[in-house]
Amino acid sequence: MYKVRFNAEDQELIVGENETFLTIYKKFDSPLMFGCMEGMCGTCKIRVLENYENLSPMKAPEKEFLDSIDALENERLACQCEILGDVSIDIADFGSDPIF
């Protein structure tokens, strides 16, 4: 079991091994938001505060999208991440509209 901490909300969830942020979104009341769920809109951008290495490696399409929006080095798209251990995140603040 792993801990996922949402710092801005001061919320912590216990999740099973190899869960994704999408399954957290579907199973729990969490502050995560999703749009396309395919890594193309940016609605689910998160900032990893601790244990970045406990997320699955970034694949080329996610990296290309994040590069195109000048995302910070510690930002990921939650819809593309598998949780591999304890992690602390914050919801990236870029406004309420998705990035298309």
C-alpha positions as CSV (number, residue, x, y, z in Angstrom):
1,M,0.0,0.0,0.0
2,Y,1.2,3.5,-0.8
3,K,0.4,7.0,0.5
4,V,-0.6,9.8,-1.9
5,R,-0.5,13.2,-0.2
6,F,-2.3,16.2,-1.7
7,N,-0.5,19.1,0.0
8,A,-2.8,21.9,-1.0
9,E,-5.8,20.0,0.4
10,D,-3.8,18.5,3.3
11,Q,-5.4,15.2,2.3
12,E,-3.7,11.8,2.3
13,L,-5.0,8.6,0.6
14,I,-3.9,5.0,0.9
15,V,-3.8,3.3,-2.5
16,G,-2.9,-0.2,-3.7
17,E,0.2,-1.1,-5.6
18,N,0.4,0.0,-9.2
19,E,-2.7,2.2,-9.0
20,T,-3.0,5.2,-11.2
21,F,-4.3,8.7,-10.5
22,L,-7.3,7.9,-12.7
23,T,-8.3,5.1,-10.3
24,I,-7.9,7.4,-7.4
25,Y,-10.1,9.9,-9.1
26,K,-12.8,7.2,-9.7
27,K,-12.6,5.6,-6.2
28,F,-12.0,8.6,-3.8
29,D,-13.1,12.1,-3.2
30,S,-9.9,13.7,-4.4
31,P,-9.0,17.2,-5.7
32,L,-7.8,15.7,-9.0
33,M,-9.5,16.9,-12.2
34,F,-9.4,15.2,-15.6
35,G,-10.5,16.3,-19.1
36,C,-9.5,14.1,-22.0
37,M,-7.8,11.4,-19.9
38,E,-5.3,10.8,-22.7
39,G,-2.5,13.3,-22.0
40,M,-3.6,15.9,-24.5
41,C,-5.4,18.7,-22.6
42,G,-3.4,19.4,-19.5
43,T,-6.3,19.5,-17.1
44,C,-4.7,16.9,-14.9
45,K,-1.3,18.5,-14.6
46,I,0.2,17.9,-11.1
47,R,3.4,19.2,-9.4
48,V,5.3,16.4,-7.7
49,L,6.6,17.7,-4.4
50,E,8.2,14.5,-3.0
51,N,9.2,11.1,-4.3
52,Y,9.1,11.9,-8.1
53,E,10.9,8.6,-8.6
54,N,7.8,6.8,-7.3
55,L,5.8,7.5,-10.5
56,S,6.1,5.5,-13.6
57,P,8.7,6.8,-16.2
58,M,7.5,9.5,-18.5
59,K,6.7,8.4,-22.1
60,A,7.5,10.5,-25.2
61,P,3.9,11.8,-25.8
62,E,3.6,13.1,-22.2
63,K,7.1,14.7,-22.4
64,E,6.3,16.3,-25.7
65,F,3.1,17.8,-24.4
66,L,4.7,19.1,-21.2
67,D,7.5,20.6,-23.2
68,S,5.0,22.3,-25.5
69,I,3.4,24.1,-22.5
70,D,6.8,24.9,-20.8
71,A,5.9,22.8,-17.8
72,L,8.3,22.7,-14.8
73,E,10.7,19.8,-14.4
74,N,8.7,18.3,-11.5
75,E,5.3,18.5,-13.3
76,R,3.5,15.5,-14.8
77,L,0.1,14.6,-16.3
78,A,-1.7,12.6,-13.7
79,C,-3.6,10.6,-16.3
80,Q,-0.3,9.2,-17.6
81,C,1.2,8.2,-14.2
82,E,1.3,4.9,-12.4
83,I,1.9,5.1,-8.7
84,L,4.9,3.0,-7.7
85,G,5.4,4.2,-4.1
86,D,4.6,7.0,-1.6
87,V,4.3,10.4,-3.4
88,S,3.4,13.9,-2.5
89,I,1.7,16.1,-5.1
90,D,0.0,19.4,-5.6
91,I,-2.4,20.3,-8.3
92,A,-0.7,22.6,-10.7
93,D,-2.3,26.0,-10.8
94,F,-2.7,27.2,-14.4
95,G,-6.3,28.4,-14.2
96,S,-9.6,26.5,-14.6
97,D,-9.5,26.0,-18.4
98,P,-7.8,23.1,-19.9
99,I,-4.8,23.7,-22.2
100,F,-5.6,22.6,-25.8
